[in-house]
Amino acid sequence: MKKNLLKLLVIFFVLIQFDSISEEKNYHKELIADWSRIFPDQNRNAGGPMFFKYIIDKEITYKDFKEFNKLYCAVSGSLIDPNAQPDFIYTNESKTGEKICGDYYKCCIPCSCDIMKYSEVEKMKHKFLDGLKEFYVFTIRNPCNKKDFPNRVNKNYFCNGEKINDDQVYSLNDKLVIGLLHEGRSCKKNDIDFVNSHQVTGRFCEFRNNTPLENLKTGMGDIFIKLAR
């Protein structure tokens, strides 16, 4: 009797573990399945805000929230391979100007440069199934009154007139939230030195961020920059 009970407990434990692993592997599949819901006209250019809104509105745990936010690029709106590795970057905190460090999941190298130069971060709180959590999000200024709003971006997704369209994207202090900075924290000097000396976030980004807008031909080019600057 005890042996049978022990076997049942082992089987039950294995099934729970299997379900948990299966769930983790389905984050990417779920985003693909809901693509037309996230982007009704299939235009995902600079679509980070649409992904973030879709995810923050879900009834999920904080762990789920973080996993979903690893799978899209806040700059381009492209999906990211589930096995992709993030870049370690810093951006300025919007209220204090303090440098905040963390991990950024991107679709391509230029997006790390663009988000470091053209976005800021703010701390926000949200209640998930497992409680209230606090984290840093990437933001850009309200783009809805721009005369040069990029025509390859669906403005109706982001804007209701000159106001941010809170039905389809998420705003914080009248700024557009475009994605999550993972493991965000105040930078230490060695963090900043690491970013500045890195082959990508240092050397390449210095070159890209000093290139005139009209000459940018890689990554999202001028699309996100026009939206965010």
C-alpha positions as CSV (number, residue, x, y, z in Angstrom):
1,M,0.0,0.0,0.0
2,K,2.8,2.4,1.0
3,K,4.8,1.5,-2.2
4,N,1.7,2.2,-4.4
5,L,1.1,5.5,-2.6
6,L,4.8,6.5,-3.1
7,K,4.6,5.6,-6.8
8,L,1.5,7.8,-7.2
9,L,3.2,10.7,-5.5
10,V,6.2,10.3,-7.7
11,I,4.0,10.2,-10.9
12,F,2.0,13.2,-9.6
13,F,5.2,15.2,-9.0
14,V,6.6,14.4,-12.5
15,L,3.4,15.4,-14.1
16,I,3.5,18.8,-12.3
17,Q,7.1,19.3,-13.4
18,F,6.3,18.4,-17.0
19,D,3.3,20.8,-17.1
20,S,5.5,23.6,-15.7
21,I,8.2,23.0,-18.3
22,S,5.6,22.8,-21.1
23,E,4.1,26.0,-20.0
24,E,7.5,27.8,-20.1
25,K,8.0,26.5,-23.6
26,N,4.7,27.9,-24.8
27,Y,5.2,31.6,-24.1
28,H,6.5,32.1,-27.6
29,K,3.8,30.0,-29.2
30,E,1.1,32.0,-27.4
31,L,2.5,35.3,-28.8
32,I,2.4,33.8,-32.3
33,A,-1.1,32.5,-31.8
34,D,-2.3,35.9,-30.6
35,W,-0.4,37.9,-33.3
36,S,-3.5,39.1,-35.1
37,R,-5.0,40.2,-31.8
38,I,-1.9,42.1,-30.9
39,F,-1.5,43.6,-34.4
40,P,-4.9,43.6,-36.1
41,D,-3.5,45.0,-39.4
42,Q,-0.3,42.9,-39.1
43,N,1.9,46.0,-38.8
44,R,4.4,45.4,-36.0
45,N,6.8,48.2,-36.7
46,A,8.0,49.8,-33.4
47,G,5.4,47.5,-31.8
48,G,7.0,47.1,-28.4
49,P,4.1,49.1,-26.7
50,M,1.5,46.7,-28.2
51,F,3.3,43.7,-26.8
52,F,3.7,45.3,-23.4
53,K,0.0,46.2,-23.2
54,Y,-1.1,42.7,-24.3
55,I,1.1,41.1,-21.6
56,I,0.4,43.5,-18.7
57,D,-3.4,43.0,-19.2
58,K,-3.1,39.2,-18.8
59,E,-4.0,37.5,-15.5
60,I,-0.5,36.0,-14.9
61,T,2.3,35.6,-12.3
62,Y,5.3,38.0,-12.2
63,K,7.4,35.1,-13.6
64,D,5.1,34.7,-16.6
65,F,5.2,38.5,-17.1
66,K,9.0,38.5,-17.3
67,E,9.2,35.4,-19.6
68,F,6.7,37.0,-22.0
69,N,8.7,40.2,-22.0
70,K,11.9,38.3,-23.1
71,L,10.3,37.4,-26.4
72,Y,9.8,40.7,-28.3
73,C,12.0,43.7,-29.1
74,A,10.9,46.9,-27.5
75,V,12.4,48.9,-30.4
76,S,11.4,47.0,-33.5
77,G,8.3,45.0,-32.5
78,S,10.0,41.8,-33.8
79,L,9.6,38.5,-32.0
80,I,12.8,37.1,-30.4
81,D,14.0,33.6,-30.4
82,P,13.3,32.0,-27.0
83,N,17.0,31.1,-26.6
84,A,18.3,34.6,-27.3
85,Q,20.7,36.1,-24.9
86,P,20.2,39.7,-23.7
87,D,22.6,42.7,-23.8
88,F,23.6,44.3,-20.5
89,I,22.9,48.0,-20.9
90,Y,22.1,51.2,-19.0
91,T,19.6,53.9,-19.6
92,N,18.8,57.1,-17.6
93,E,16.0,57.1,-15.0
94,S,13.6,59.8,-16.3
95,K,13.1,61.7,-13.0
96,T,16.6,61.6,-11.6
97,G,18.9,61.1,-14.5
98,E,20.5,58.2,-12.6
99,K,21.9,55.4,-14.8
100,I,19.9,52.2,-14.4
101,C,21.5,48.9,-15.5
102,G,19.8,45.7,-16.6
103,D,19.2,43.2,-19.4
104,Y,17.6,44.0,-22.7
105,Y,16.4,41.3,-25.1
106,K,16.7,42.6,-28.6
107,C,16.2,41.3,-32.1
108,C,19.4,42.8,-33.5
109,I,22.4,44.7,-32.3
110,P,21.4,48.2,-33.4
111,C,18.3,48.0,-31.2
112,S,20.4,48.0,-28.1
113,C,22.1,51.2,-29.2
114,D,18.7,52.9,-30.0
115,I,17.1,52.0,-26.7
116,M,20.1,53.2,-24.8
117,K,20.1,56.6,-26.6
118,Y,16.4,57.3,-27.2
119,S,14.5,55.8,-24.2
120,E,14.5,56.3,-20.5
121,V,13.3,54.1,-17.6
122,E,10.8,54.5,-14.9
123,K,9.9,52.3,-12.0
124,M,6.3,51.0,-11.9
125,K,4.2,48.8,-9.8
126,H,1.7,46.2,-10.8
127,K,-0.3,43.5,-9.0
128,F,0.1,40.1,-10.5
129,L,-1.5,36.8,-9.4
130,D,1.4,36.3,-6.9
131,G,1.3,39.8,-5.5
132,L,2.4,43.4,-6.0
133,K,5.7,43.8,-7.8
134,E,8.0,46.7,-8.7
135,F,10.2,46.9,-11.8
136,Y,11.7,49.2,-14.4
137,V,10.1,49.8,-17.8
138,F,11.4,51.6,-20.9
139,T,9.5,54.7,-21.8
140,I,9.5,57.3,-24.5
141,R,7.8,60.7,-24.6
142,N,4.3,60.9,-26.0
143,P,4.9,60.8,-29.8
144,C,1.3,61.6,-30.8
145,N,1.8,65.3,-31.6
146,K,4.9,64.7,-33.8
147,K,4.7,66.2,-37.3
148,D,7.2,63.6,-38.5
149,F,5.4,60.6,-37.0
150,P,6.9,57.7,-39.0
151,N,4.4,56.7,-41.7
152,R,5.5,53.0,-41.5
153,V,4.1,52.9,-37.9
154,N,0.3,52.5,-37.3
155,K,-0.4,55.7,-35.4
156,N,-3.9,54.5,-34.5
157,Y,-2.3,51.9,-32.3
158,F,-0.5,54.5,-30.2
159,C,-2.6,57.6,-30.3
160,N,-6.0,59.0,-29.8
161,G,-5.6,62.4,-31.3
162,E,-2.6,63.9,-29.5
163,K,-3.1,61.7,-26.5
164,I,-1.7,58.2,-25.9
165,N,-4.3,55.6,-26.7
166,D,-4.6,53.8,-23.3
167,D,-7.0,51.2,-24.8
168,Q,-4.2,49.7,-26.9
169,V,-0.9,50.7,-25.3
170,Y,0.2,51.4,-21.7
171,S,1.2,54.9,-20.5
172,L,3.0,56.0,-17.3
173,N,3.1,59.6,-16.4
174,D,2.1,60.5,-19.9
175,K,4.9,58.5,-21.4
176,L,4.6,55.5,-23.7
177,V,5.8,52.3,-22.1
178,I,7.6,50.2,-24.8
179,G,9.1,47.3,-22.8
180,L,10.7,45.8,-19.7
181,L,14.2,46.3,-18.5
182,H,15.0,43.0,-16.9
183,E,16.7,42.8,-13.5
184,G,16.9,46.6,-13.4
185,R,19.0,48.2,-10.7
186,S,21.2,51.3,-10.0
187,C,24.5,51.0,-12.0
188,K,27.8,50.7,-10.2
189,K,30.9,52.2,-11.8
190,N,32.2,48.8,-13.0
191,D,28.8,48.2,-14.7
192,I,29.1,51.5,-16.6
193,D,32.7,50.7,-17.5
194,F,31.6,47.3,-18.8
195,V,28.9,48.7,-21.0
196,N,31.1,51.5,-22.4
197,S,33.9,49.1,-23.2
198,H,31.8,46.3,-24.7
199,Q,32.3,45.6,-28.4
200,V,28.5,46.1,-29.0
201,T,27.2,48.5,-26.4
202,G,30.4,50.5,-26.4
203,R,32.3,50.6,-29.7
204,F,29.5,49.8,-32.1
205,C,26.8,51.9,-30.4
206,E,29.2,54.9,-30.3
207,F,29.5,54.6,-34.1
208,R,25.8,54.1,-34.7
209,N,24.7,56.9,-32.3
210,N,26.9,59.4,-34.0
211,T,25.7,58.4,-37.5
212,P,23.3,61.0,-39.1
213,L,19.7,59.8,-39.1
214,E,19.4,59.8,-42.9
215,N,22.4,57.4,-43.1
216,L,21.0,54.7,-40.8
217,K,20.3,51.6,-42.8
218,T,20.4,48.8,-40.2
219,G,18.0,47.7,-37.5
220,M,14.8,49.8,-37.5
221,G,16.7,52.7,-39.1
222,D,14.9,55.9,-38.7
223,I,11.5,54.4,-37.7
224,F,11.9,54.0,-33.9
225,I,14.2,57.0,-33.7
226,K,11.6,59.3,-35.3
227,L,9.1,57.9,-32.9
228,A,11.2,58.3,-29.8
229,R,13.5,61.3,-30.2
